[in-house]
Every structure is written in structure tokens, then in C-alpha cells.
Amino acid sequence: MAVARVTEVVTSSTESFQDAITQGIDRASRTLRGMTGLKVLEQKAKIEGGRITEYRVQMAITFILDE
């Protein structure tokens, strides 16, 4: 029987929402083993001078706990 855990991660990028997600997964993979999926919970953007300067993503990452 597998047991999974869900942890929330918040990450940002100056490029895009997709880049923020990719960076978040890359960083989480250095600490979390057995990642199986993610759910994007929220997307936000920082605006300065009428332009988006930062894309922010909050996501829930599911991973299987070690036996």
C-alpha cells in the first residue's frame, strides 16, 4: 500500500507562469522523492508600470512516502 503526501510550494518567474511551475518542480525535486503530480492552486502576477514583472504560482505537489 502506498501512502502519499501533498505539500504546497510557491514559486515565481520573470518569464511566464509555465516557467514558474517548471522552476518550482525543479527545485522541489532536489528535496522531494517520488513526486507523482501537481495541482496549480493559484496564479498571480506582479505589475509595475503597466507591465507584468513577475509571475507567481502556488501549487500542491503530491509525492509517495518512502516505505
N, C-alpha and C positions, 0 to 999 in steps of 0.2 A: 504494500500500500504506500503510495506517495503522499507526502504532505507538502503543501505549497504555502508560501508566504507572499504577501503583497506589501511593497514599500513604495512610498511616494518620493519622487525626485523632481526638483525644479531646476531648470537649466535655461540658458539664454544664448542668443547668437545675434551678430550684427548682419548676418546674411539672409536668413529665412527661418520659418517655423520648422521646415524639414531639417535644416542644418542644426537647429537647437535640439531636435529629437535625436539625431544621429550622434551629436556630441554627448548628450545625456546617456545614451546606450553605451557608447564607447567608454565613458568614464565609469559607469556602473559595472561594466563587465570586468573592470580591474578589481572589484571588491566582491561582487555577487557571482556565484557559480550557479549553473543550472537555470538560467533565465529562459522562460518559455513564451512570454508575451508581454504586451504593454497596452495600456489604455490611456489615451490623451484625455485628461480631465478638464484642462483649461488652456486657452491660448490668449495671450495678451501682447500688446505692443506698446513700446515707449515712443512718444512723438516729441520731436524738438524742431521748431521752426517749420512746422507743417509737413515734416518728413518722418517716416519710421526710422528710428535709430537703433532699436533693439527689439528682437522677437523673443518672447518669453513663453515657456511651455511648462505646465505641471502635468506629470504623468505618473501612473501607477504601474510598477513593474512587478510581474509575477515570476517567482523562481521556486524551484523544488529544493526542499531542505535535504541536507546530507543524511544518510542513514546512520 
